[in-house]
Amino acid sequence: MTDFALTTFSSKGKLLQIEYALNAVAKGDTAIGIKAKNGVVLVVEKKQSSILVEESSVQKVSLLTDNIAATYAGLGPDFRVLSQQARKLVKKYDLKYQEEIFVQTLSRELAEDVQVATQRGGIRPFGVSILIAGYDEEGPHLVQLDPSGAYYSWKATAIGKQAKNAKAFLEKRYNADMEIEDAINTALLTLKEGFEGQITPTNIEVGVIRDDHVFRILPPSQVKDYLEELE
Amino acid sequence: MSGIFEYNGGSIVGMKGKNCIAMACDRRFGQQMSTITTNYQKVFKIQDNILLALSGLNSDIHTFYALMEKEINLYNLKENRKMKPTTFANLVASSLYERRFGPFFVTPIVAGLENGKPILATYDSIGCKSDLDDFQVGGTGGNYIYGACEAFFKPDMSPEELEEVIGQSLVSGCDRDSLSGWGGVVYVLTEQKLTVKILKTKQT
């Protein structure tokens, strides 16, 4: 731990460390989120570096609580740390209020931890953008949390390698009346658009929450059904 | 200090009615056998639909109330919404337990209306919440008030009936307890309004 901040302003008023963190995110595997009328879907690429990797041991969609989950683009270990932080925040809230935390509240509190890493002495910013998806009393939510600590609510968005193309695709395909099943198909289509190679049930991960407030990570068998529907 | 809960004296009572709740307290602020003032507030409106009554050491009554006010205000600003009565009831419990080894010498009662449904919760001084009963008491005159409540209470009373019953119970109890009394205040909360009535008790 040093006394001075590692992230300091450039003469142009930029925080270069954050820009570089965003570069790391832009190199990461694509993740897509779509908010429908009655649910939210998260879809993320899970390309492994080698066929020797145990695909089932890699989990890119993390459950933060029963009705909120997150995925990311960027540095996996940083996401792991932030997921754990988020889970603790949920439990802390639960102990105090014994009430289901709102997605916006969780996003705001987690964002504080991310921002601290851009201003505290001796530590670097987190190298991930996180997509938080949840269904609370207010309805479905999709929130993006960036390395700077800024967070945005989206109707549909993409982060990572194919973010730009995916978002352009989504802008055309998205409509506010979408039901969750349409959203799942659209998300898979969007991911398929920029996918290098063949998309399979094991090299992507799909998480869905519907109005029952229960977030489910789909098993490969279910993902296979959705992928086949796309044909 | 033996009987720190008895030092200032005072009694509170909370009751559920049909889509309404009532809370009552005495007005005495004493120091053992002396009476200092007869207009001490012990029931607080935390939100339009939540009342907090506190009995015990007056210093802690005020401090704990101020702490709850701060919590709910910050919550309203941060979460941009009102707090639900059941959530507030839980907040009181966790806030009391936070001071497990240096507690607030208070026994709170929380009463509220959540979507029209009456909520009533009581606690010991370290946050053991109980929300199972339709009426609860607290303070030095508590046991005397219990007697009157058991006799007069019936479920699903209208706001007018509730006001009468809780008022009579409070007065009966406080008149017997030497450390409580010097007037009573009854609060009745319905979806539409909060009525406050000042009662006369035996002036001793």
Interface residues (C-beta under 8 A of the other chain):
Chain A: L95 K96 Y97 Q98 E99 F102 Q104 T105 R108
Chain B: K78 E79 K84 T86 T87 N90 L91 S94
